[in-house]
Amino acid sequence: MNRIDKTFQALQAEGKKALITYMVAGDPSLEETVDLVVAKAEAGADVVELGIPFSDPLADGAVIQAAAQRSLDRGTTTDGVFKAVRKIRALSQVPLVFLVYFNTILAYGPEVFLNQCKEAGVDGLIIPDLPFEEKEEISHLMDDSVYLITLVAPTSEQRIQELVREAKGFVYCISTLGITGGGTGFFSGLEEFLARVKSETYTPIALGFGITKREQVKPLLPMVDGLIMGSKIVDVIHQSQGDPVELDVFVRSIKMEFE
Amino acid sequence: MNKTKFGQFGGQYVPETIMNALHELEAAYRDYQHDPEFLKEYRYYLKQYVGRPSPLYFAEGLTKRLGGAKIYLKREDLNHTGAHKINNVMGQLLLAKRMGKTKVIAETGAGQHGVATATGAALFGMECTVYMGEEDIERQALNVFRMELLGATVVKVTSGTKTLKDATNEAIRSWIHRVEDTFYVIGSVVGPAPYPEMVRDFQKVIGEEARAQILESEGCLPDAVIACVGGGSNAMGIFHAFIGDEEVDLIGVEGAGKGIETGLHAAAIAEGKVGVLHGMKTFLLQDQQGNITPAYSVSAGLDYPGIGPEHAALYERQRASYVSVTDDEAIEALNALCLSDGILPALESAHAIATVMKLAPTMRADQILVVNLSGRGDKDVHTIAAYQKGEL
């Protein structure tokens, strides 16, 4: 069974919600990425999203762009990220999801990329620039060992039903009109939007983009099965120069709100 | 075949947040592309505001100097704002107006598309924001000032290579954020569908006029049509009407910068690999990891790491060929045209002229070349001066 399903089922059995956290692989370094993922998982991250840095991250705000650039400047490669995943897998069974732009996969070769994901132990892919209309590029190569995570936006409206019909793992609901890092506040019809997504699928739904503070957590939890924190985590890692202890403290402080 | 693609190229590789906006745009475009009222309005502005039709000028001086084929120049440089870019802007802004959008955003490299968009926005009373890379803002200070005079806000983009590629990323990011009331005016035959097709349609007037004009003056079709290619809108504009004329060679000219072998170039077809950027699948300059590598050309308008997907398809099915010209060759061509015919071409267009200078002498005097002179070179005088001083 895919680790994402296992995790959500276990949480649901206890009536709990998932904390999903993002970080950019290779920022500050791939060695530290291994330690940071393990630290996160021990501090209570239920799913870890790992960004493979790309030169032109269209869906990301300034914080993640800068982190990706730092990582690329250090020479991070796709093979290097796979190597880090293998090291993580030797230490932790936390579900791992890649956030990867489609050109990275094309350059690697989609079939080889997916085989590497399977072998290394990656459970899902979020490809922000591969919408429903283009997903055939890769979906025909995938089985349930690696899920293609479905993204749904406030502007998806009449598309929602079609988008989530075959959703697996979790549905990534975008909270804002905008890119990662937010700062503009949530979409005003958020509650109705999430209710609509929920009504169309049995797959767990998670909300991301613009979640930066622990005070935001409690009011959102009843509407979702999980919350995704990205830019804020990237920022904590950057500010602490990749200190696993500081990350541990921060993730625990967020996780407390889930109890 | 997918209707958003040209062969395997094109498509809609964008975040889900803007998919509905693309569908809305596509539906509006399908509604209006054959609508007589819309086309009447578009043609009105092309004639009365842009100054079309542009002449197809027989370049006596250059023809004589090269001593081969007859050379005709399609004078897009004589359009209002000085380049072909305004044709497309008129079409997109009239569409935006019909869709009820009051705010427009655009990306710009050299600033020509930004100036054209700012111009159209002023004409139609729209709020205009232009995204421009920090490096281009420095290189093209005059165009920044022009946009501001026209009431546009110019946003400096400091990410990545700080040029057109990054300005386009930022414009798309901004569109994701403002998608509900904002129209994104893309300046070339690039981006997600329907942009490459729509921009080509708003530029195809160039080739339609040129084809009729050459038939009128020579009574036959040219042997070749030549145009420079950054994203490729002036080239698609002039090629389109000739695609069915198999006997006419279509030649696109990419910027070879300091030479392909130096790595400092913008030759996406010559050196690129198929990939995905800015919502489209096409040939891209990229490294082994799929990260986009910076393009370089003395001409800011050719300084783009990709090429429009329809060009990629024309190349793949061998209907068009693509060559490249270095900075040195382009500058030499620019000087030649100044002296032979008293025309200062844009650095972009000078790449097409350079190709003519290679081809014409190898051809007979009864053969004909039509070149798209896509813009005038006034904007480039500082760059040319710097080049002559050896600073570039």
HADDOCK unambig.tbl for C-alpha pairs under 7 A between the chains (distance, minus, plus):
assign (segid A and resid 54 and name CA) (segid B and resid 291 and name CA) 5.85 0.50 0.50
assign (segid A and resid 55 and name CA) (segid B and resid 291 and name CA) 5.10 0.50 0.50
assign (segid A and resid 55 and name CA) (segid B and resid 292 and name CA) 6.03 0.50 0.50
assign (segid A and resid 58 and name CA) (segid B and resid 169 and name CA) 5.71 0.50 0.50
assign (segid A and resid 58 and name CA) (segid B and resid 173 and name CA) 6.36 0.50 0.50
assign (segid A and resid 59 and name CA) (segid B and resid 15 and name CA) 6.69 0.50 0.50
assign (segid A and resid 59 and name CA) (segid B and resid 173 and name CA) 6.58 0.50 0.50
assign (segid A and resid 77 and name CA) (segid B and resid 289 and name CA) 6.46 0.50 0.50
assign (segid A and resid 78 and name CA) (segid B and resid 289 and name CA) 6.65 0.50 0.50
assign (segid A and resid 102 and name CA) (segid B and resid 276 and name CA) 6.83 0.50 0.50
assign (segid A and resid 103 and name CA) (segid B and resid 275 and name CA) 5.65 0.50 0.50
assign (segid A and resid 103 and name CA) (segid B and resid 276 and name CA) 5.19 0.50 0.50
assign (segid A and resid 103 and name CA) (segid B and resid 290 and name CA) 5.60 0.50 0.50
assign (segid A and resid 104 and name CA) (segid B and resid 289 and name CA) 6.11 0.50 0.50
assign (segid A and resid 104 and name CA) (segid B and resid 290 and name CA) 4.91 0.50 0.50
assign (segid A and resid 106 and name CA) (segid B and resid 275 and name CA) 6.53 0.50 0.50
assign (segid A and resid 107 and name CA) (segid B and resid 288 and name CA) 6.59 0.50 0.50
assign (segid A and resid 107 and name CA) (segid B and resid 289 and name CA) 5.99 0.50 0.50
assign (segid A and resid 107 and name CA) (segid B and resid 290 and name CA) 4.92 0.50 0.50
assign (segid A and resid 108 and name CA) (segid B and resid 289 and name CA) 6.80 0.50 0.50
assign (segid A and resid 128 and name CA) (segid B and resid 15 and name CA) 5.36 0.50 0.50
assign (segid A and resid 129 and name CA) (segid B and resid 13 and name CA) 5.00 0.50 0.50
assign (segid A and resid 129 and name CA) (segid B and resid 14 and name CA) 4.39 0.50 0.50
assign (segid A and resid 129 and name CA) (segid B and resid 15 and name CA) 4.80 0.50 0.50
assign (segid A and resid 130 and name CA) (segid B and resid 13 and name CA) 5.26 0.50 0.50
assign (segid A and resid 130 and name CA) (segid B and resid 14 and name CA) 6.32 0.50 0.50
assign (segid A and resid 130 and name CA) (segid B and resid 15 and name CA) 6.89 0.50 0.50
assign (segid A and resid 131 and name CA) (segid B and resid 13 and name CA) 6.47 0.50 0.50
assign (segid A and resid 131 and name CA) (segid B and resid 14 and name CA) 6.42 0.50 0.50
assign (segid A and resid 131 and name CA) (segid B and resid 15 and name CA) 6.23 0.50 0.50
assign (segid A and resid 131 and name CA) (segid B and resid 16 and name CA) 5.59 0.50 0.50
assign (segid A and resid 134 and name CA) (segid B and resid 12 and name CA) 6.99 0.50 0.50
assign (segid A and resid 134 and name CA) (segid B and resid 13 and name CA) 6.81 0.50 0.50
assign (segid A and resid 151 and name CA) (segid B and resid 16 and name CA) 6.73 0.50 0.50
assign (segid A and resid 152 and name CA) (segid B and resid 16 and name CA) 6.60 0.50 0.50
assign (segid A and resid 153 and name CA) (segid B and resid 16 and name CA) 6.23 0.50 0.50
assign (segid A and resid 153 and name CA) (segid B and resid 17 and name CA) 5.15 0.50 0.50
assign (segid A and resid 155 and name CA) (segid B and resid 17 and name CA) 5.78 0.50 0.50
assign (segid A and resid 155 and name CA) (segid B and resid 20 and name CA) 6.61 0.50 0.50
assign (segid A and resid 156 and name CA) (segid B and resid 17 and name CA) 6.74 0.50 0.50
assign (segid A and resid 156 and name CA) (segid B and resid 20 and name CA) 6.42 0.50 0.50
assign (segid A and resid 177 and name CA) (segid B and resid 17 and name CA) 6.99 0.50 0.50
assign (segid A and resid 177 and name CA) (segid B and resid 176 and name CA) 6.25 0.50 0.50
assign (segid A and resid 177 and name CA) (segid B and resid 177 and name CA) 4.80 0.50 0.50
assign (segid A and resid 178 and name CA) (segid B and resid 173 and name CA) 6.98 0.50 0.50
assign (segid A and resid 178 and name CA) (segid B and resid 176 and name CA) 5.15 0.50 0.50
assign (segid A and resid 178 and name CA) (segid B and resid 177 and name CA) 3.86 0.50 0.50
assign (segid A and resid 179 and name CA) (segid B and resid 173 and name CA) 6.51 0.50 0.50
assign (segid A and resid 179 and name CA) (segid B and resid 177 and name CA) 6.95 0.50 0.50
